[in-house]
Amino acid sequence: MKRILMISLLMTVACGSDSSKHFPTYIDVNNLRIFARDGVSTTFLNNVGKAYEAMFAEGADIDSSMRSTYLTTCKDKHVFQLVGLVGPENYPDSIDERPASPYEHNATDYIWEMNEGGAEQIGEVLEHLLHTITALGLYLAYPDIWDYTKSSSPLSLAMQEAIDSGIYDISSYDELKGDTEGYQKTLATEYVYWLILAEWDYFVTAGKKEEGMSGNGEFSIGTSAEIASQLPLGHQFYEDYVKKVLSVPNTAAVTALFP
């Protein structure tokens, strides 16, 4: 079923005066509400929405039922994304503020509008959109598949394959081990981000490729061909549970959004 995708910009948030003070603007894109802090440009906010929209282009691999479940879940569970200017130092006394009910709990982290566009800005946008999509939207829609706390879930098995093979280096997250669930969630969220970025062949576009390898120090392979040959469980996970919901965003279009 063809779905009409559209972005609507609302210049004043209709969820209470306190919320409006911290999040004066928002856009709705494919059942995701994207809130912006003071200082975020209208152009950047809209382009974040367009980048998200690009992940929902029609395609032969899309399972309309699975995508519909994801979109409905985001709407019903009030999944949202936060956007801010440059970094948390711009909001020292209110960084932990959230929009008013029902937009209170189901968000991951900020997307920061940087001083310049290019690969780093693209990586910033894609990383945190994908965190929201996977750690919230898809997790809430398909909890058994995306259960990062259960070692036998499809997500955990695929992630463990990457860890055991030495492709996914999780040592930088050791300091989180004191919070078992937080540690597990972080490992899974970052793993899926790297997996999708590689399957999309987006490491160069997103500025995540390091010299001398196709990937980087944390995730050493960065192409779809390498994923298919070296991480069969990861590739199958992507094929079964990501590719049927998300489309690969057009590289030229995404690059043009953040020049």
Residue frames relative to the residue before (quaternion, step in Angstrom):
aa qw qx qy qz dx dy dz
M 1.0000 0.0000 0.0000 0.0000 0.00 0.00 0.00
K 0.3875 -0.7258 0.5168 0.2367 3.56 -0.74 1.01
R 0.1758 -0.7912 0.5820 0.0662 3.55 -0.86 1.04
I 0.3558 -0.7193 0.5535 0.2228 3.57 -0.86 0.93
L 0.1635 -0.7941 0.5827 0.0562 3.54 -0.71 1.14
M 0.1366 0.8089 -0.5608 0.1118 3.58 -0.72 0.97
I 0.3022 -0.7285 0.5909 0.1697 3.50 -1.26 0.58
S 0.0561 -0.7862 0.6142 0.0398 3.57 -0.89 0.89
L 0.2197 -0.7845 0.5709 0.1019 3.56 -0.71 1.10
L 0.0864 -0.7784 0.6214 0.0214 3.55 -0.80 1.07
M 0.3566 -0.7951 0.4539 0.1860 3.57 -0.54 1.17
T 0.7693 0.2036 -0.1581 0.5846 3.62 1.19 -0.25
V 0.3968 -0.7234 0.5124 0.2380 3.55 -0.76 1.04
A 0.2693 -0.7902 0.5342 0.1334 3.58 -0.82 1.00
C 0.5468 0.6250 -0.3993 0.3885 3.58 0.87 0.86
G 0.7980 -0.3246 0.1523 0.4843 3.55 0.97 0.80
S 0.6084 -0.6143 0.3685 0.3415 3.57 -1.06 0.74
D 0.6502 0.5135 -0.3341 0.4494 3.62 0.93 -0.82
S 0.6533 0.5075 -0.3044 0.4721 3.55 0.96 -0.88
S 0.6573 0.5227 -0.3139 0.4430 3.57 0.92 -0.92
K 0.5999 0.5765 -0.3561 0.4254 3.59 1.07 -0.68
H 0.7594 0.3657 -0.1956 0.5013 3.58 0.94 -0.88
F 0.7866 0.1815 -0.0778 0.5851 3.58 1.10 -0.66
P 0.0663 -0.8752 0.4779 0.0353 3.59 0.49 1.18
T 0.7912 0.1894 -0.1227 0.5684 3.62 1.17 -0.36
Y 0.0333 0.7779 -0.6273 -0.0163 3.52 -1.27 0.39
I 0.1774 -0.7342 0.6349 0.1624 3.53 -1.36 0.23
D 0.2782 -0.7227 0.6048 0.1859 3.56 -1.25 0.50
V 0.0599 0.7937 -0.5989 0.0889 3.56 -0.73 1.09
N 0.8434 -0.1345 0.0756 0.5147 3.57 -0.61 1.12
N 0.7183 -0.4854 0.2262 0.4441 3.54 0.87 1.12
L 0.5858 0.4910 -0.4026 0.5037 3.58 1.23 0.44
R 0.2176 -0.7583 0.5984 0.1397 3.58 -0.80 0.96
I 0.1396 -0.7946 0.5902 0.0289 3.56 -0.77 1.11
F 0.1538 -0.8139 0.5594 0.0318 3.56 -0.43 1.31
A 0.1813 -0.7903 0.5782 0.0905 3.57 -1.03 0.83
R 0.4081 -0.6854 0.5545 0.2370 3.53 -1.14 0.78
D 0.6863 -0.4269 0.3784 0.4512 3.55 -1.35 0.12
G 0.7675 0.3705 -0.2806 0.4414 3.54 -1.07 0.79
V 0.5793 0.5715 -0.3844 0.4359 3.59 1.16 -0.46
S 0.4100 -0.7278 0.4908 0.2476 3.57 -0.77 0.98
T 0.5912 -0.5759 0.4322 0.3634 3.54 -1.16 0.63
T 0.6310 0.5442 -0.3341 0.4404 3.57 1.01 -0.81
F 0.6752 0.4871 -0.3046 0.4626 3.58 0.87 -0.91
L 0.6411 0.5265 -0.3309 0.4498 3.58 0.88 -0.88
N 0.6821 0.4764 -0.2905 0.4727 3.58 0.88 -0.90
N 0.6662 0.5031 -0.3121 0.4536 3.59 1.02 -0.73
V 0.5624 0.5433 -0.3856 0.4897 3.59 1.17 -0.47
G 0.6489 0.5149 -0.3101 0.4665 3.57 0.98 -0.85
K 0.6642 0.5014 -0.3058 0.4625 3.57 0.98 -0.81
A 0.6155 0.5296 -0.3453 0.4705 3.59 1.09 -0.66
Y 0.6442 0.4991 -0.3143 0.4870 3.57 1.01 -0.81
E 0.6412 0.5397 -0.3115 0.4478 3.55 0.95 -0.90
A 0.6312 0.5622 -0.3287 0.4212 3.58 1.04 -0.81
M 0.6308 0.5398 -0.3300 0.4493 3.59 1.19 -0.47
F 0.7213 0.4076 -0.2333 0.5091 3.57 1.29 -0.14
A 0.2439 0.7563 -0.5531 0.2501 3.55 1.08 0.75
E 0.5580 -0.5889 0.4584 0.3629 3.55 -1.18 0.52
G 0.1091 0.7970 -0.5873 0.0894 3.56 -1.10 0.67
A 0.6361 -0.5697 0.3739 0.3619 3.54 -1.21 0.57
D 0.6930 0.4971 -0.2817 0.4397 3.60 1.09 -0.61
I 0.5430 0.6521 -0.3926 0.3547 3.58 1.23 -0.27
D 0.2580 -0.7192 0.6270 0.1516 3.53 -1.02 0.92
S 0.3822 -0.7743 0.4533 0.2213 3.58 -0.28 1.25
S 0.6373 0.5301 -0.3297 0.4518 3.58 1.06 -0.69
M 0.6682 0.4928 -0.2979 0.4711 3.59 0.93 -0.90
R 0.6570 0.4972 -0.3155 0.4708 3.58 0.95 -0.83
S 0.6405 0.5283 -0.3233 0.4539 3.56 0.98 -0.82
T 0.6333 0.5263 -0.3268 0.4638 3.58 1.01 -0.81
Y 0.6361 0.5199 -0.3216 0.4708 3.58 0.97 -0.84
L 0.6994 0.4816 -0.2824 0.4462 3.59 0.76 -1.03
T 0.6535 0.5096 -0.3075 0.4677 3.57 0.99 -0.84
T 0.6379 0.5302 -0.3216 0.4568 3.57 1.02 -0.82
C 0.6405 0.5239 -0.3293 0.4549 3.59 0.94 -0.86
K 0.6665 0.4906 -0.3005 0.4741 3.57 0.99 -0.80
D 0.7123 0.4738 -0.2685 0.4427 3.57 0.77 -1.03
K 0.7416 0.3941 -0.2105 0.5003 3.58 1.07 -0.76
H 0.3925 -0.7580 0.4513 0.2603 3.58 1.31 0.12
V 0.1238 0.7930 -0.5735 0.1641 3.53 0.80 1.11
F 0.0252 0.8198 -0.5703 0.0459 3.59 -0.89 0.87
Q 0.2919 -0.7338 0.5934 0.1553 3.51 -1.36 0.42
L 0.2533 -0.7605 0.5812 0.1403 3.57 -1.04 0.82
V 0.0917 -0.7749 0.6246 0.0311 3.56 -1.09 0.82
G 0.0028 -0.8093 0.5867 -0.0292 3.56 -0.91 0.94
L 0.5408 -0.6238 0.4655 0.3190 3.55 -1.31 0.15
V 0.8810 -0.0267 -0.0507 0.4697 3.55 -0.83 1.18
G 0.7393 -0.3822 0.2658 0.4865 3.63 0.55 -1.02
P 0.7284 -0.4603 0.2851 0.4198 3.58 -1.28 0.22
E 0.5466 0.6285 -0.4048 0.3773 3.59 1.17 -0.41
N 0.6058 0.5594 -0.3582 0.4378 3.60 1.21 -0.34
Y 0.7651 0.2651 -0.1409 0.5697 3.58 1.25 -0.35
P 0.0154 0.8793 -0.4759 -0.0058 3.60 0.86 0.94
D 0.7635 0.3729 -0.2036 0.4863 3.58 1.02 -0.68
S 0.7834 0.3125 -0.1561 0.5141 3.58 1.25 -0.09
I 0.3124 0.7924 -0.4870 0.1932 3.58 1.22 0.31
D 0.7035 0.4572 -0.2707 0.4720 3.60 1.10 -0.58
E 0.4374 0.6974 -0.4606 0.3318 3.58 1.26 0.04
R 0.1123 -0.7699 0.6244 0.0687 3.54 -1.18 0.63
P 0.6108 -0.5264 0.4181 0.4183 3.59 -1.17 0.40
A 0.6212 -0.5675 0.3940 0.3699 3.56 -1.22 0.46
S 0.7173 -0.4320 0.3425 0.4260 3.54 -1.34 0.32
P 0.5871 -0.1752 -0.7896 -0.0348 1.58 -1.97 1.56
Y 0.5397 0.6132 -0.4136 0.4022 3.64 1.22 0.18
E 0.2926 0.7867 -0.4813 0.2528 3.53 0.37 1.29
H 0.8394 0.2777 -0.0878 0.4589 3.59 0.78 -0.98
N 0.7674 0.4287 -0.2198 0.4232 3.59 0.82 -0.91
A 0.4485 0.5951 -0.5277 0.4077 3.49 0.41 1.42
T 0.3745 -0.7222 0.5308 0.2374 3.58 -1.17 0.47
D 0.7800 -0.2619 0.2304 0.5196 3.59 0.12 -1.25
Y 0.6467 -0.5433 0.3852 0.3719 3.54 -1.33 0.20
I 0.2523 -0.6384 0.6892 0.2319 3.47 -1.44 0.35
W 0.2021 -0.8031 0.5512 0.1022 3.58 -0.76 1.02
E 0.3396 -0.6918 0.6000 0.2147 3.54 -1.00 0.92
M 0.2327 -0.8018 0.5414 0.0994 3.55 -0.60 1.19
N 0.6661 -0.5129 0.3662 0.3989 3.55 -1.32 0.17
E 0.7849 0.1592 -0.0767 0.5939 3.56 1.20 -0.55
G 0.4648 -0.6609 0.5141 0.2880 3.54 -1.25 0.53
G 0.4054 0.7194 -0.5122 0.2361 3.55 -1.20 -0.48
A 0.8204 -0.3068 0.1798 0.4478 3.52 -1.35 -0.17
E 0.6560 0.5172 -0.3320 0.4381 3.59 0.91 -0.84
Q 0.6594 0.4933 -0.3099 0.4751 3.58 0.99 -0.81
I 0.6227 0.5294 -0.3376 0.4669 3.58 1.01 -0.77
G 0.6596 0.5098 -0.3073 0.4588 3.57 0.92 -0.89
E 0.6237 0.5442 -0.3263 0.4565 3.57 1.04 -0.81
V 0.6874 0.4819 -0.2830 0.4638 3.58 0.87 -0.94
L 0.7081 0.4708 -0.2789 0.4463 3.58 0.75 -1.02
E 0.6344 0.5498 -0.3457 0.4192 3.58 0.92 -0.85
H 0.7687 0.3914 -0.2239 0.4536 3.56 0.70 -1.02
L 0.5623 0.5355 -0.3958 0.4904 3.58 1.19 -0.34
L 0.6814 0.4797 -0.2969 0.4664 3.59 0.90 -0.87
H 0.5820 0.5482 -0.3772 0.4674 3.60 1.09 -0.54
T 0.6700 0.4927 -0.2957 0.4700 3.57 0.92 -0.91
I 0.6541 0.5280 -0.3054 0.4474 3.57 0.93 -0.91
T 0.7841 0.3779 -0.1910 0.4537 3.56 0.73 -1.06
A 0.7367 0.4309 -0.2455 0.4598 3.59 0.80 -1.00
L 0.7551 0.3033 -0.1914 0.5488 3.57 1.24 -0.33
G 0.7564 0.4172 -0.2554 0.4343 3.60 0.34 -1.18
L 0.7490 0.3796 -0.2209 0.4961 3.56 0.69 -1.07
Y 0.6104 0.5480 -0.3494 0.4528 3.59 1.07 -0.66
L 0.6969 0.4584 -0.2722 0.4796 3.58 0.91 -0.88
A 0.6664 0.5025 -0.3017 0.4609 3.58 1.09 -0.69
Y 0.8047 0.1111 -0.0118 0.5831 3.60 0.99 -0.86
P 0.0800 -0.8708 0.4827 0.0488 3.60 0.61 1.12
D 0.6417 0.5267 -0.3498 0.4341 3.63 0.98 -0.65
I 0.6694 0.4974 -0.2914 0.4685 3.57 1.01 -0.82
W 0.7838 0.3385 -0.1455 0.4999 3.57 0.91 -1.00
D 0.3569 0.7538 -0.4821 0.2683 3.60 1.21 0.42
Y 0.2071 -0.8151 0.5343 0.0854 3.59 -0.26 1.28
T 0.6341 0.5398 -0.3340 0.4415 3.63 1.23 -0.24
K 0.6950 0.4426 -0.2562 0.5055 3.58 1.25 -0.33
S 0.4217 -0.7595 0.4393 0.2288 3.57 -0.50 1.21
S 0.7044 0.4621 -0.2655 0.4688 3.60 1.17 -0.49
S 0.4504 0.6793 -0.4726 0.3353 3.62 1.20 0.07
P 0.6393 -0.5324 0.3759 0.4080 3.63 -1.12 0.50
L 0.6476 0.5162 -0.3260 0.4559 3.60 0.97 -0.79
S 0.6875 0.4879 -0.2930 0.4510 3.59 0.82 -0.96
L 0.6467 0.5170 -0.3239 0.4578 3.59 0.97 -0.79
A 0.6593 0.4987 -0.3083 0.4707 3.58 0.96 -0.84
M 0.6577 0.5077 -0.3101 0.4620 3.58 0.95 -0.85
Q 0.6548 0.5196 -0.3208 0.4453 3.58 0.92 -0.87
E 0.5783 0.5747 -0.3643 0.4501 3.58 1.10 -0.65
A 0.6886 0.4779 -0.2793 0.4684 3.58 0.90 -0.95
I 0.6383 0.5132 -0.3247 0.4731 3.59 1.07 -0.72
D 0.6891 0.4968 -0.2822 0.4457 3.57 0.83 -1.01
S 0.6785 0.4903 -0.2890 0.4645 3.58 1.07 -0.68
G 0.4902 -0.6744 0.4211 0.3572 3.57 1.25 -0.24
I 0.4760 0.6760 -0.4351 0.3566 3.57 1.27 0.09
Y 0.7562 0.2779 -0.1561 0.5715 3.60 1.00 -0.80
D 0.1405 -0.8013 0.5805 0.0338 3.56 -0.40 1.29
I 0.1242 -0.8386 0.5297 0.0276 3.56 -0.39 1.25
S 0.3701 0.7800 -0.4567 0.2145 3.59 1.25 0.08
S 0.6227 0.5645 -0.3528 0.4113 3.61 1.08 -0.59
Y 0.6791 0.4787 -0.2877 0.4763 3.59 1.25 -0.24
D 0.3214 0.7890 -0.4785 0.2124 3.60 1.27 0.17
E 0.6363 0.5644 -0.3378 0.4030 3.58 1.01 -0.74
L 0.6443 0.5285 -0.3181 0.4521 3.58 1.26 -0.29
K 0.4426 0.7470 -0.4295 0.2482 3.59 1.23 -0.20
G 0.5761 0.6032 -0.3789 0.4008 3.58 1.16 -0.42
D 0.7046 0.3226 -0.2158 0.5940 3.56 1.28 -0.40
T 0.2971 -0.8230 0.4505 0.1772 3.55 0.14 1.31
E 0.7104 0.4445 -0.2795 0.4687 3.58 0.76 -0.98
G 0.6421 0.5206 -0.3257 0.4589 3.57 0.98 -0.80
Y 0.6289 0.5353 -0.3137 0.4686 3.56 1.06 -0.80
Q 0.6805 0.4893 -0.2887 0.4628 3.57 0.85 -0.97
K 0.6574 0.5136 -0.3067 0.4582 3.56 0.98 -0.86
T 0.6543 0.5126 -0.3142 0.4587 3.58 0.94 -0.85
L 0.6466 0.5201 -0.3225 0.4554 3.59 0.90 -0.89
A 0.6870 0.4856 -0.2826 0.4608 3.57 0.89 -0.95
T 0.6559 0.5237 -0.3152 0.4430 3.57 0.93 -0.91
E 0.6909 0.4615 -0.2809 0.4803 3.58 0.91 -0.90
Y 0.6130 0.5513 -0.3524 0.4428 3.60 1.00 -0.76
V 0.6920 0.4765 -0.2936 0.4560 3.59 0.77 -0.98
Y 0.6030 0.5504 -0.3572 0.4538 3.57 1.04 -0.71
W 0.6873 0.4673 -0.2903 0.4743 3.60 0.81 -0.96
L 0.6285 0.5453 -0.3371 0.4405 3.58 0.96 -0.84
I 0.6935 0.4686 -0.2812 0.4696 3.58 0.80 -1.00
L 0.6402 0.5288 -0.3349 0.4454 3.59 0.91 -0.86
A 0.6662 0.4852 -0.2994 0.4807 3.59 1.01 -0.80
E 0.6532 0.5119 -0.3175 0.4588 3.58 0.92 -0.86
W 0.6818 0.4578 -0.2759 0.4995 3.59 1.15 -0.59
D 0.3335 -0.7393 0.5001 0.3035 3.61 1.29 -0.25
Y 0.3903 0.7520 -0.4292 0.3129 3.54 1.01 0.93
F 0.3793 0.7563 -0.4832 0.2251 3.62 1.17 0.04
V 0.6725 0.4749 -0.3025 0.4802 3.60 0.93 -0.81
T 0.6586 0.5247 -0.3083 0.4426 3.59 0.85 -0.97
A 0.7455 0.3959 -0.2062 0.4949 3.58 1.00 -0.84
G 0.4990 -0.6974 0.4032 0.3194 3.58 1.28 0.17
K 0.5032 0.6826 -0.3969 0.3512 3.60 1.16 0.52
K 0.5429 0.6032 -0.4084 0.4179 3.62 1.24 0.02
E 0.2072 -0.7679 0.5958 0.1119 3.54 -0.94 0.95
E 0.6392 -0.5588 0.3709 0.3763 3.55 -1.15 0.60
G 0.8057 0.2997 -0.2286 0.4570 3.54 -1.02 0.86
M 0.7736 0.1841 -0.1413 0.5896 3.58 1.25 0.04
S 0.5540 -0.6090 0.4440 0.3537 3.56 -1.24 0.31
G 0.7346 0.3425 -0.2000 0.5505 3.54 1.27 -0.45
N 0.5073 -0.6200 0.4780 0.3602 3.57 -0.86 -0.97
G 0.7736 -0.3933 0.2390 0.4355 3.54 -1.28 -0.04
E 0.6933 0.4534 -0.2781 0.4862 3.57 1.11 -0.56
F 0.7826 0.0628 -0.0083 0.6193 3.56 1.00 -0.82
S 0.2691 -0.8750 0.3847 0.1183 3.51 0.03 1.38
I 0.7328 0.3330 -0.2499 0.5382 3.63 1.16 -0.21
G 0.1304 -0.8507 0.5093 0.0056 3.54 -0.91 0.93
T 0.6548 0.4802 -0.3363 0.4770 3.58 1.14 0.48
S 0.6126 -0.5694 0.4075 0.3667 3.54 -1.20 0.55
A 0.6253 0.5440 -0.3424 0.4425 3.60 1.02 -0.75
E 0.6686 0.4906 -0.3025 0.4699 3.59 0.98 -0.80
I 0.6121 0.5358 -0.3543 0.4611 3.57 1.01 -0.71
A 0.6729 0.5103 -0.3003 0.4434 3.58 0.85 -0.98
S 0.7447 0.4220 -0.2345 0.4608 3.59 0.92 -0.84
Q 0.7872 0.3557 -0.1706 0.4739 3.59 1.00 -0.77
L 0.7766 0.2118 -0.1220 0.5806 3.59 1.20 -0.49
P 0.1018 -0.8491 0.5149 0.0594 3.61 0.45 1.14
L 0.6439 0.5023 -0.3381 0.4678 3.61 0.99 -0.69
G 0.6492 0.5125 -0.3118 0.4677 3.55 1.00 -0.82
H 0.6477 0.5144 -0.3173 0.4639 3.56 0.96 -0.85
Q 0.6679 0.4907 -0.3056 0.4688 3.58 0.94 -0.84
F 0.6024 0.5465 -0.3543 0.4615 3.57 1.07 -0.71
Y 0.6553 0.5030 -0.3058 0.4734 3.56 0.92 -0.89
E 0.6647 0.5179 -0.3012 0.4464 3.58 0.88 -0.94
D 0.7493 0.4348 -0.2195 0.4488 3.58 0.88 -0.95
Y 0.8461 0.2445 -0.0621 0.4695 3.56 0.89 -0.94
V 0.7124 0.3812 -0.2619 0.5278 3.60 1.24 -0.11
K 0.6997 0.5026 -0.2713 0.4292 3.55 0.75 -1.10
K 0.6594 0.5084 -0.3100 0.4589 3.59 1.14 -0.53
V 0.7055 0.4125 -0.2515 0.5185 3.59 1.28 -0.24
L 0.7941 0.2563 -0.1093 0.5402 3.59 0.90 -0.98
S 0.2951 -0.7072 0.6123 0.1945 3.52 -1.20 0.66
V 0.5226 -0.5861 0.4982 0.3676 3.57 -1.20 0.46
P 0.3640 -0.7457 0.5026 0.2425 3.62 -0.55 1.05
N 0.5677 -0.6123 0.4349 0.3372 3.54 -1.03 0.84
T 0.4534 -0.7307 0.4402 0.2583 3.58 -0.58 1.16
A 0.6685 0.5019 -0.3079 0.4543 3.57 0.88 -0.91
A 0.6560 0.5211 -0.3090 0.4501 3.57 0.99 -0.84
V 0.6694 0.4868 -0.3001 0.4742 3.58 0.93 -0.88
T 0.6393 0.5283 -0.3239 0.4552 3.58 0.96 -0.83
A 0.6585 0.5210 -0.3001 0.4526 3.58 1.02 -0.81
L 0.6097 0.5744 -0.3519 0.4177 3.60 1.15 -0.50
F 0.8002 0.2123 -0.0708 0.5564 3.57 1.11 -0.73
P 0.0255 0.8584 -0.5114 0.0311 3.58 0.68 1.10
